[in-house]
Amino acid sequence: MLSRSWLALASALLMFPQIAETLYSPALVSLAEHFAVNAAQASLTLSLYFVAFAAGVLAWGRLSDLWGRRPAMLAGLLLYSVAALAALLADNFSQLLAARIVAAFAAAVGSVVTQTVLRDRHQGAELARVFSLLGACLALSPALGLLGGAWLDNVLGYQGVLAGQLLMATILLAWTWRCLPETRPGRCTAPALGQLLWRLLVDRRIQQACALVAVFNISVFSWYSLAPFIFERLGASAWMGYSGLALAGGALLGAQLNDRLLRRGISMQRLLRLACLLDLLAALAMLALANSLWAVAAMLLVMVAFAMAIPLVLGSALVDYGDCRGSAGALFGLLYYLQIGLGLMLVGAAQALAATLLACALLACLLAVGYRA
């Protein structure tokens, strides 16, 4: 039976990493001004976030097997709170960057441990219902983060955004302490990571899945990294927050389209290819619209493609790893988050949104041709 209180906590924990990061995006301009750094340096705090997040996915996933789900979750949220406080008190950009790296490592606990707890508590059709409900909540995360971040930045500056992250983490820590049960099975063994990592690295399906997840995420998060500076050049900085509504709408539309087409018997392979073609169309549109407010329309279509493709890839990537799904999921996450982080470093250095989207879309189309969803 699905408990509303449990689903509310699980939703909050899963949404936490995404809201915490999109909350930060509107503050990039004021942060760059305060610390006297350029746009590429400010964007570095976003790209390095994913590299540290990747390490956190592996660490917290492993610790949830060794310590238990509840201790791992509490430790991660506590560490994030400490890192958020350190970022708020930072005197220079180097201190801020270090605090952000620790925060990213800690934030990964909300994703990997929550998914593990869900798989501990729910099975079969019920588990599918849970992920469906939580997926709808996750689609709203960019809108909540961007709107909240834009409001806090306008009222209190980047310090208000960092304080908002700290407040959110402490509330979740208290809520988790009160309500999260321990769900780790009595006999929980973890396979040797080295052997499992090699098994993943030589698996062609995993190679393609990691790359597909990475390029779609790079497309989306390149917007969060570069759009604040585009809106600033257009003299419309306030629109950054409202763009989150368009992205959320695109994500919800993509999720609904996926559901309807799957119900009609359309194969997952065909749906993935359709998503990649929509992504390519959006990238071509961005070439013409990148220097106008209509760029938001192109990004809406990117989000439709993202919401269609990601569930198809994540749902099919680990079908051959039923014997070690938890550890395999942690390593799988590590691999694609590392690719996302490295990709966003290049994005931050290039500062070219349309070219980034086009390169990602072309690569996604090539990968989808041979992927067995």
Phi, psi and omega in degrees: 000138183273116178275129180296320180295320178294317179296325178296315179294315180299319178298314181297319182291321178290324180284338187306309181299320183287318179295318181301324183278317179290334173301325185283330188304314181296345182271359185299321182293310180293328177294316179299320179292316183296317184265004177057049176241162180274179184297320181296320179292319178297319179294338179301328179295334179277317182291318178295335178305318185285328177295313178293324178298321179299316178296323179294322178303314180292314185296311184288327176297318179291317181294331178294333174281323184278315183266327190118158184292314184295310179300321180296316180297314180297319180296318180295316179293323177295316179297321178297319180299317179296317180294321178295321176295319179297321177296319180296327183265002184298137180265340181215172186294325180297319178295319178298316181297317179296317179296322180294324179295316178296318180299319179296316177303316182289322184298334181300338181299326181295329180276301191287319182286323178297317178298323178295316178298319179299319180288333175292321189269333187231147179223161172057227184297326180295319178298319178298319178298319181297312181296327177295314179296317182289330177297322177295321178295318181297329179296335180275348185303314180300320180295314180298316181294313183292317178295315179295318180294319179296318180294313180297320180293320180293324185273316189238358183079187183297333178298324178296323178294314180296323177294324177296321176296319179297316180296317180299317181294320181291324176295315178296323179298314180294318180297316179295317178302322183279325194240342185279122178276167172272123185242002181297133178299154182301321178248097182238112179248147179244131180290162177297124186295323181299314180294319180293321178299317179297320179300320178290318185295330181265002180272115184298321179299317180294319178302313181291320181296316178301315181294320179295313178300319182295311186293324178291321178290323177298320177302312183291313185281346170294331175294313180297329183280321189255333184300322179305325181281330175294312179296325178296317179296328180277356182070031184224048184301328181297337182288345180301315180296318182290338178298335177299328177296318178296318180295320177295319177298319177297320179295317178295320179296317179297320179296318179293320179297317177303311183299314182294317182290324176295320178297331179276001176090011176291133184291155179296325178298315180294321179295320179297317179294323176298317178300319181292323177293321175297321178296320178295319177299318179296320179295319178295322177296322181295330177302325181270337190248000189300334182255029176217167179294344177292352175302332179299324179296320178296320179291330175300318179291326174300318181291326175300312180296318179300312183293335176280316190283315189300313178299325180295319182286312181296327181284343184246345189297321189253027182296336181265012185235036179296338181283343183210048189299323182294306180293323178296321178296321179295316180291321176301314177298318178304314184296315183281331176291326174298318178295321178297314181298315179294321178297319181289334172298316178295321178298315180297324179288322184280326181053046182227093186295309184298316180296323177297312181298320181293316179298316180296318182293319179296318179295319179299318179298318178296317181293323184291335181300319183257005184274134178263094182283000000 
